[in-house]
Amino acid sequence: MTDTRIASRTGAVPGGASSLLLVVVFCFFWIGLAPFPDPNASGLLTAYGTSSNVMNQIMVVGLAGLVFLALANHPARGLVLRSFGPLAVIFCWLLFTALFSDVPATAFRRIVYAMLVCLCASSVLLLPRDSDQFGKLLCICVLTAVLLAFLGVFALPQRAIHQGSDALEHQLAGAWRGHFGHKNVAAAAMVFAVFFGMFFMRTRAVWQGAVIVACAGVFLLNAGGKTSAAMLPAILAVAWLFERIGPLRVVFLLACLAAMNYLLLSAAVSRETQDLLVSWGIDPTFTDRASVWRLALGAIAERPLLGHGFQGFWQMDSLVYGEEADTSWAVTAANAHNGYLDQVISGGFPLLVMMILWLVVLPCHHIGLAFKRAQHPDLARLFMRCWLFMLFLSCLESPFFDNRGPVWFTMLISVFGLRMLAYGNLRPSVYARTGPAPGSQPDPDGKAA
């Protein structure tokens, strides 16, 4: 989000082209190339851990190339590079652990793909000329995605609503999924949409924001995503508290995440915890996630330091058709249904530590700086809500490095956005060559805030 005066002085991509690129990138992750996928596709019934969607790969490579060209002459291109500092360490570790994976070629390919997705997400924030244009374009994209999901429910119910005749998960019949393919992804996307709508209502797009909040709320209830629905009001409350507890943020958040993960994972192995949850009226299996968690904990015990390679464990032939195939359905799971467990499986405990530093500790620091500067409090609040929701949802789902849909992409935007807001880098006049804004303070990167 930079001043349009820069484009003519530096040869940066014109504002119209940059805006179009932002819309294309956002819609690719929120809508995709093939919305409303066939729930009875033959590929759903086989192991596809080593397969890939060639068209998606080509699209991401193309988008990353366009984004790179758009930023090549951009005066703020250094922001993307600095934002990649922690990620560079993470990807180096992933590349190293991939050498010891059972499927190193697949791991390397997926690491490169993940890098390109991160590049797209980190650069999206710099494509609009300012925060106002960013909000307008975002409003168009989110409203389009929400209305498309509703359109599918009424026009293509066999695709947009889970059916009893689906190849997998017949028990989900009746749950709305829209164009997202699965009701859990749809539910998470609708929570994001509610947050976006609340942001739009604060930025002179009151009616559009209200429509998004109302439609997303209705869709969320019909999607049957109990976890996401329950977390929505909880995250709003936690976010309100988060703005007010100052330096205690990181301690509070780490304690909450540790306690939640301990309780959930204990339910998979401890009879006492299971009995406690039953006494509270809670399903101790968490819709049979406990079976997956036990399998995941066993996989971690086998390779606690290096893991099994980046996304190199779930849905591999060796697991799906292995010895445990006849004794547990968990071998067919797409992931661990816990983002933190999946990081240990992919890269061992060192990867988990790196991810916590990048996704938990650093954003807490950035939030403090962003609200202290008070330049874009509504935008900071939006990013903070999305980020908090993803951290807690990751205790029951595995969104980290899930590069195929809106969930991980939206979290990346939030994490990178919080960093940029922390150092005043989203202010329109920051990069203008007319000098720093009156009364601005120097930021840690040496630029006027």
ChimeraX attribute file (.defattr): number of C-alpha atoms within 10 A of each C-alpha:
attribute: neighborCount
match mode: 1-to-1
recipient: residues
	/A:1	23
	/A:2	25
	/A:3	19
	/A:4	18
	/A:5	15
	/A:6	20
	/A:7	17
	/A:8	10
	/A:9	13
	/A:10	12
	/A:11	13
	/A:12	19
	/A:13	21
	/A:14	16
	/A:15	18
	/A:16	12
	/A:17	13
	/A:18	21
	/A:19	18
	/A:20	14
	/A:21	19
	/A:22	26
	/A:23	19
	/A:24	16
	/A:25	23
	/A:26	23
	/A:27	20
	/A:28	20
	/A:29	20
	/A:30	24
	/A:31	24
	/A:32	19
	/A:33	13
	/A:34	12
	/A:35	18
	/A:36	24
	/A:37	15
	/A:38	15
	/A:39	21
	/A:40	13
	/A:41	10
	/A:42	9
	/A:43	10
	/A:44	12
	/A:45	11
	/A:46	13
	/A:47	19
	/A:48	15
	/A:49	19
	/A:50	16
	/A:51	11
	/A:52	12
	/A:53	8
	/A:54	9
	/A:55	11
	/A:56	17
	/A:57	16
	/A:58	12
	/A:59	15
	/A:60	22
	/A:61	17
	/A:62	13
	/A:63	21
	/A:64	22
	/A:65	15
	/A:66	16
	/A:67	25
	/A:68	16
	/A:69	13
	/A:70	21
	/A:71	20
	/A:72	16
	/A:73	16
	/A:74	21
	/A:75	19
	/A:76	18
	/A:77	15
	/A:78	12
	/A:79	17
	/A:80	21
	/A:81	14
	/A:82	13
	/A:83	18
	/A:84	18
	/A:85	11
	/A:86	15
	/A:87	17
	/A:88	14
	/A:89	13
	/A:90	20
	/A:91	18
	/A:92	12
	/A:93	18
	/A:94	22
	/A:95	19
	/A:96	16
	/A:97	23
	/A:98	26
	/A:99	16
	/A:100	14
	/A:101	22
	/A:102	15
	/A:103	19
	/A:104	18
	/A:105	14
	/A:106	19
	/A:107	25
	/A:108	21
	/A:109	13
	/A:110	20
	/A:111	21
	/A:112	14
	/A:113	20
	/A:114	18
	/A:115	17
	/A:116	21
	/A:117	24
	/A:118	22
	/A:119	22
	/A:120	26
	/A:121	27
	/A:122	24
	/A:123	25
	/A:124	23
	/A:125	22
	/A:126	28
	/A:127	27
	/A:128	27
	/A:129	24
	/A:130	18
	/A:131	20
	/A:132	14
	/A:133	15
	/A:134	19
	/A:135	19
	/A:136	15
	/A:137	18
	/A:138	19
	/A:139	21
	/A:140	13
	/A:141	18
	/A:142	27
	/A:143	22
	/A:144	16
	/A:145	23
	/A:146	24
	/A:147	16
	/A:148	16
	/A:149	27
	/A:150	22
	/A:151	15
	/A:152	20
	/A:153	20
	/A:154	12
	/A:155	11
	/A:156	15
	/A:157	18
	/A:158	18
	/A:159	23
	/A:160	29
	/A:161	27
	/A:162	25
	/A:163	20
	/A:164	14
	/A:165	13
	/A:166	18
	/A:167	14
	/A:168	14
	/A:169	13
	/A:170	12
	/A:171	12
	/A:172	17
	/A:173	13
	/A:174	18
	/A:175	22
	/A:176	31
	/A:177	29
	/A:178	33
	/A:179	28
	/A:180	25
	/A:181	20
	/A:182	22
	/A:183	25
	/A:184	21
	/A:185	21
	/A:186	29
	/A:187	28
	/A:188	24
	/A:189	24
	/A:190	30
	/A:191	24
	/A:192	28
	/A:193	26
	/A:194	24
	/A:195	23
	/A:196	24
	/A:197	29
	/A:198	21
	/A:199	24
	/A:200	25
	/A:201	17
	/A:202	12
	/A:203	16
	/A:204	13
	/A:205	16
	/A:206	15
	/A:207	12
	/A:208	17
	/A:209	25
	/A:210	17
	/A:211	17
	/A:212	28
	/A:213	26
	/A:214	14
	/A:215	20
	/A:216	28
	/A:217	19
	/A:218	13
	/A:219	25
	/A:220	28
	/A:221	16
	/A:222	17
	/A:223	27
	/A:224	19
	/A:225	22
	/A:226	13
	/A:227	15
	/A:228	28
	/A:229	18
	/A:230	10
	/A:231	19
	/A:232	20
	/A:233	12
	/A:234	13
	/A:235	21
	/A:236	18
	/A:237	12
	/A:238	15
	/A:239	19
	/A:240	14
	/A:241	12
	/A:242	24
	/A:243	14
	/A:244	12
	/A:245	12
	/A:246	14
	/A:247	12
	/A:248	11
	/A:249	21
	/A:250	18
	/A:251	11
	/A:252	12
	/A:253	19
	/A:254	14
	/A:255	12
	/A:256	13
	/A:257	17
	/A:258	12
	/A:259	11
	/A:260	15
	/A:261	19
	/A:262	12
	/A:263	15
	/A:264	23
	/A:265	20
	/A:266	18
	/A:267	24
	/A:268	22
	/A:269	15
	/A:270	11
	/A:271	12
	/A:272	11
	/A:273	17
	/A:274	20
	/A:275	15
	/A:276	13
	/A:277	17
	/A:278	13
	/A:279	11
	/A:280	10
	/A:281	9
	/A:282	12
	/A:283	14
	/A:284	22
	/A:285	18
	/A:286	13
	/A:287	8
	/A:288	13
	/A:289	21
	/A:290	21
	/A:291	19
	/A:292	23
	/A:293	25
	/A:294	18
	/A:295	17
	/A:296	23
	/A:297	19
	/A:298	13
	/A:299	18
	/A:300	23
	/A:301	14
	/A:302	12
	/A:303	17
	/A:304	18
	/A:305	17
	/A:306	24
	/A:307	29
	/A:308	30
	/A:309	29
	/A:310	29
	/A:311	28
	/A:312	23
	/A:313	26
	/A:314	25
	/A:315	22
	/A:316	22
	/A:317	16
	/A:318	15
	/A:319	18
	/A:320	22
	/A:321	15
	/A:322	11
	/A:323	11
	/A:324	13
	/A:325	14
	/A:326	10
	/A:327	8
	/A:328	12
	/A:329	13
	/A:330	24
	/A:331	27
	/A:332	19
	/A:333	15
	/A:334	17
	/A:335	22
	/A:336	27
	/A:337	21
	/A:338	24
	/A:339	24
	/A:340	25
	/A:341	25
	/A:342	32
	/A:343	27
	/A:344	27
	/A:345	32
	/A:346	28
	/A:347	29
	/A:348	24
	/A:349	20
	/A:350	16
	/A:351	25
	/A:352	20
	/A:353	14
	/A:354	18
	/A:355	18
	/A:356	14
	/A:357	14
	/A:358	17
	/A:359	20
	/A:360	20
	/A:361	17
	/A:362	16
	/A:363	25
	/A:364	25
	/A:365	17
	/A:366	22
	/A:367	25
	/A:368	20
	/A:369	17
	/A:370	25
	/A:371	20
	/A:372	11
	/A:373	17
	/A:374	14
	/A:375	16
	/A:376	16
	/A:377	15
	/A:378	16
	/A:379	22
	/A:380	23
	/A:381	24
	/A:382	21
	/A:383	27
	/A:384	28
	/A:385	25
	/A:386	27
	/A:387	25
	/A:388	23
	/A:389	23
	/A:390	27
	/A:391	21
	/A:392	21
	/A:393	19
	/A:394	20
	/A:395	22
	/A:396	20
	/A:397	22
	/A:398	22
	/A:399	26
	/A:400	21
	/A:401	22
	/A:402	16
	/A:403	20
	/A:404	18
	/A:405	20
	/A:406	23
	/A:407	23
	/A:408	21
	/A:409	24
	/A:410	20
	/A:411	25
	/A:412	23
	/A:413	21
	/A:414	27
	/A:415	25
	/A:416	25
	/A:417	28
	/A:418	31
	/A:419	25
	/A:420	22
	/A:421	25
	/A:422	27
	/A:423	21
	/A:424	26
	/A:425	24
	/A:426	26
	/A:427	21
	/A:428	19
	/A:429	21
	/A:430	21
	/A:431	23
	/A:432	16
	/A:433	12
	/A:434	8
	/A:435	10
	/A:436	16
	/A:437	15
	/A:438	8
	/A:439	8
	/A:440	13
	/A:441	14
	/A:442	13
	/A:443	13
	/A:444	11
	/A:445	12
	/A:446	9
	/A:447	15
	/A:448	21
	/A:449	25
